[in-house]
Amino acid sequence: MFRRVLGNTLAFVGYTVQYGCMAHCAFEYIGEFVVCSGPSMEPTIVNQDIVFSERMSRHFCKIQKGDIVIAKSSFDPNMNICKRVIGLEGDKICTSAPSDAFKVPHICEYVPKGHVWLEGDNLRNSTDSRSYGPIPYALIRGRVCLKLWPLHSFGTLSESPTRRIIKTQSDSD
């Protein structure tokens, strides 16, 4: 009797560990569901929208300008941010401070190697690379590819309403 209970318990623990490892690998290497909060990505993503963030693009360095990404905050590693990629390494970014979002640009800088420039779609209400500069590519957790909730807006995400994607020489070739 004791041997059977012990065997069943060990089998249960073994299956739990196996499924836990599979779930961890799926969330770490395939993708995850993310509940977005805050106004910085409005109108594309609004508060409490649920999106799917896939991880394969990050692992294969396939993040492109215009992609919406989930990244670790450079100020608080316990917090994730959701922003749009505006520029990649080597791109020249000319922008204004967040409080001057719709005035004439007055700051120009190049995105350093291994970094990306992120901005929210809601330029008037977004803390992004205009405040803290480019972020390391390694802080990107995944690329948002689907909006899942609310159901009436289910599907792929739209282009940037600000049309601030930086074009480079290689983009026009």
Contacts in CASP RR format, 6 or more apart in sequence:
PFRMAT RR
TARGET T0000
AUTHOR 0000-0000-0000
METHOD contacts of the structure
MODEL  1
MFRRVLGNTLAFVGYTVQYGCMAHCAFEYIGEFVVCSGPSMEPTIVNQDI
VFSERMSRHFCKIQKGDIVIAKSSFDPNMNICKRVIGLEGDKICTSAPSD
AFKVPHICEYVPKGHVWLEGDNLRNSTDSRSYGPIPYALIRGRVCLKLWP
LHSFGTLSESPTRRIIKTQSDSD
28 55 0 8 1.000
29 55 0 8 1.000
29 56 0 8 1.000
29 59 0 8 1.000
30 54 0 8 1.000
30 55 0 8 1.000
30 56 0 8 1.000
31 52 0 8 1.000
31 53 0 8 1.000
31 54 0 8 1.000
31 55 0 8 1.000
31 56 0 8 1.000
31 142 0 8 1.000
32 52 0 8 1.000
32 53 0 8 1.000
32 55 0 8 1.000
33 50 0 8 1.000
33 51 0 8 1.000
33 52 0 8 1.000
33 53 0 8 1.000
33 148 0 8 1.000
34 50 0 8 1.000
34 51 0 8 1.000
34 52 0 8 1.000
34 53 0 8 1.000
34 70 0 8 1.000
34 80 0 8 1.000
34 82 0 8 1.000
34 144 0 8 1.000
35 48 0 8 1.000
35 49 0 8 1.000
35 50 0 8 1.000
36 45 0 8 1.000
36 46 0 8 1.000
36 47 0 8 1.000
36 48 0 8 1.000
36 49 0 8 1.000
36 50 0 8 1.000
36 51 0 8 1.000
36 82 0 8 1.000
37 47 0 8 1.000
37 48 0 8 1.000
38 47 0 8 1.000
39 46 0 8 1.000
39 47 0 8 1.000
39 122 0 8 1.000
39 125 0 8 1.000
39 126 0 8 1.000
40 81 0 8 1.000
40 82 0 8 1.000
40 83 0 8 1.000
40 120 0 8 1.000
40 121 0 8 1.000
40 122 0 8 1.000
40 125 0 8 1.000
40 126 0 8 1.000
40 127 0 8 1.000
40 128 0 8 1.000
41 68 0 8 1.000
41 82 0 8 1.000
41 83 0 8 1.000
41 84 0 8 1.000
41 120 0 8 1.000
41 121 0 8 1.000
41 122 0 8 1.000
41 126 0 8 1.000
42 121 0 8 1.000
42 122 0 8 1.000
42 125 0 8 1.000
43 121 0 8 1.000
43 122 0 8 1.000
43 161 0 8 1.000
44 68 0 8 1.000
44 84 0 8 1.000
44 121 0 8 1.000
44 157 0 8 1.000
44 158 0 8 1.000
44 160 0 8 1.000
44 161 0 8 1.000
45 51 0 8 1.000
45 68 0 8 1.000
45 82 0 8 1.000
45 121 0 8 1.000
45 144 0 8 1.000
45 147 0 8 1.000
45 157 0 8 1.000
48 149 0 8 1.000
49 147 0 8 1.000
49 149 0 8 1.000
49 150 0 8 1.000
49 153 0 8 1.000
50 147 0 8 1.000
50 148 0 8 1.000
50 149 0 8 1.000
51 82 0 8 1.000
51 144 0 8 1.000
51 146 0 8 1.000
51 147 0 8 1.000
51 148 0 8 1.000
51 157 0 8 1.000
52 144 0 8 1.000
52 145 0 8 1.000
52 146 0 8 1.000
52 148 0 8 1.000
53 69 0 8 1.000
53 70 0 8 1.000
53 141 0 8 1.000
53 142 0 8 1.000
53 143 0 8 1.000
53 144 0 8 1.000
53 145 0 8 1.000
54 142 0 8 1.000
54 143 0 8 1.000
54 145 0 8 1.000
55 141 0 8 1.000
55 142 0 8 1.000
56 62 0 8 1.000
57 63 0 8 1.000
57 67 0 8 1.000
57 142 0 8 1.000
57 143 0 8 1.000
58 69 0 8 1.000
58 140 0 8 1.000
58 141 0 8 1.000
58 142 0 8 1.000
58 143 0 8 1.000
61 137 0 8 1.000
62 143 0 8 1.000
63 69 0 8 1.000
63 85 0 8 1.000
63 88 0 8 1.000
63 116 0 8 1.000
63 137 0 8 1.000
63 140 0 8 1.000
63 142 0 8 1.000
63 143 0 8 1.000
64 85 0 8 1.000
64 88 0 8 1.000
65 85 0 8 1.000
65 86 0 8 1.000
65 87 0 8 1.000
65 88 0 8 1.000
65 91 0 8 1.000
65 165 0 8 1.000
65 166 0 8 1.000
65 171 0 8 1.000
66 84 0 8 1.000
66 85 0 8 1.000
66 86 0 8 1.000
66 159 0 8 1.000
66 160 0 8 1.000
66 165 0 8 1.000
67 84 0 8 1.000
67 85 0 8 1.000
67 143 0 8 1.000
67 144 0 8 1.000
68 82 0 8 1.000
68 83 0 8 1.000
68 84 0 8 1.000
68 85 0 8 1.000
68 143 0 8 1.000
68 144 0 8 1.000
68 157 0 8 1.000
69 82 0 8 1.000
69 83 0 8 1.000
69 84 0 8 1.000
69 85 0 8 1.000
69 116 0 8 1.000
69 118 0 8 1.000
69 140 0 8 1.000
69 141 0 8 1.000
69 142 0 8 1.000
69 143 0 8 1.000
69 144 0 8 1.000
70 80 0 8 1.000
70 81 0 8 1.000
70 82 0 8 1.000
70 140 0 8 1.000
70 141 0 8 1.000
70 142 0 8 1.000
70 143 0 8 1.000
70 144 0 8 1.000
71 80 0 8 1.000
71 81 0 8 1.000
71 83 0 8 1.000
71 118 0 8 1.000
71 135 0 8 1.000
71 139 0 8 1.000
71 140 0 8 1.000
71 141 0 8 1.000
71 142 0 8 1.000
72 79 0 8 1.000
72 80 0 8 1.000
72 81 0 8 1.000
72 139 0 8 1.000
72 141 0 8 1.000
73 79 0 8 1.000
73 80 0 8 1.000
73 81 0 8 1.000
74 132 0 8 1.000
74 135 0 8 1.000
74 136 0 8 1.000
74 139 0 8 1.000
75 132 0 8 1.000
80 141 0 8 1.000
81 118 0 8 1.000
81 128 0 8 1.000
82 144 0 8 1.000
83 118 0 8 1.000
83 119 0 8 1.000
83 120 0 8 1.000
83 126 0 8 1.000
83 128 0 8 1.000
83 129 0 8 1.000
84 118 0 8 1.000
84 119 0 8 1.000
84 120 0 8 1.000
84 121 0 8 1.000
84 160 0 8 1.000
85 116 0 8 1.000
85 117 0 8 1.000
85 118 0 8 1.000
86 93 0 8 1.000
86 117 0 8 1.000
86 118 0 8 1.000
86 119 0 8 1.000
86 129 0 8 1.000
86 164 0 8 1.000
86 165 0 8 1.000
86 166 0 8 1.000
87 93 0 8 1.000
87 111 0 8 1.000
87 116 0 8 1.000
87 117 0 8 1.000
87 165 0 8 1.000
87 166 0 8 1.000
88 111 0 8 1.000
88 116 0 8 1.000
88 117 0 8 1.000
89 111 0 8 1.000
89 112 0 8 1.000
89 113 0 8 1.000
89 114 0 8 1.000
89 115 0 8 1.000
89 116 0 8 1.000
89 137 0 8 1.000
90 110 0 8 1.000
90 111 0 8 1.000
90 112 0 8 1.000
90 113 0 8 1.000
90 168 0 8 1.000
91 110 0 8 1.000
91 111 0 8 1.000
91 117 0 8 1.000
91 166 0 8 1.000
91 168 0 8 1.000
92 108 0 8 1.000
92 109 0 8 1.000
92 110 0 8 1.000
92 166 0 8 1.000
93 108 0 8 1.000
93 109 0 8 1.000
93 110 0 8 1.000
93 111 0 8 1.000
93 117 0 8 1.000
93 129 0 8 1.000
93 134 0 8 1.000
93 166 0 8 1.000
94 105 0 8 1.000
94 107 0 8 1.000
94 108 0 8 1.000
95 105 0 8 1.000
95 107 0 8 1.000
95 108 0 8 1.000
95 119 0 8 1.000
95 130 0 8 1.000
96 103 0 8 1.000
96 104 0 8 1.000
96 105 0 8 1.000
96 106 0 8 1.000
96 107 0 8 1.000
96 130 0 8 1.000
97 107 0 8 1.000
97 130 0 8 1.000
97 131 0 8 1.000
98 123 0 8 1.000
98 124 0 8 1.000
98 126 0 8 1.000
98 127 0 8 1.000
98 128 0 8 1.000
98 130 0 8 1.000
98 131 0 8 1.000
100 106 0 8 1.000
101 123 0 8 1.000
101 124 0 8 1.000
101 130 0 8 1.000
102 123 0 8 1.000
102 124 0 8 1.000
109 133 0 8 1.000
111 117 0 8 1.000
111 134 0 8 1.000
112 134 0 8 1.000
114 136 0 8 1.000
114 137 0 8 1.000
115 134 0 8 1.000
115 135 0 8 1.000
115 136 0 8 1.000
115 137 0 8 1.000
116 134 0 8 1.000
116 135 0 8 1.000
116 137 0 8 1.000
116 140 0 8 1.000
117 129 0 8 1.000
117 133 0 8 1.000
117 134 0 8 1.000
117 166 0 8 1.000
118 128 0 8 1.000
118 129 0 8 1.000
118 134 0 8 1.000
118 135 0 8 1.000
119 126 0 8 1.000
119 128 0 8 1.000
119 129 0 8 1.000
119 130 0 8 1.000
119 162 0 8 1.000
119 164 0 8 1.000
120 126 0 8 1.000
120 128 0 8 1.000
121 160 0 8 1.000
121 161 0 8 1.000
121 162 0 8 1.000
123 162 0 8 1.000
123 164 0 8 1.000
129 135 0 8 1.000
144 157 0 8 1.000
145 156 0 8 1.000
145 157 0 8 1.000
146 154 0 8 1.000
146 155 0 8 1.000
146 156 0 8 1.000
146 157 0 8 1.000
147 153 0 8 1.000
147 154 0 8 1.000
147 155 0 8 1.000
147 156 0 8 1.000
147 157 0 8 1.000
148 154 0 8 1.000
148 155 0 8 1.000
END
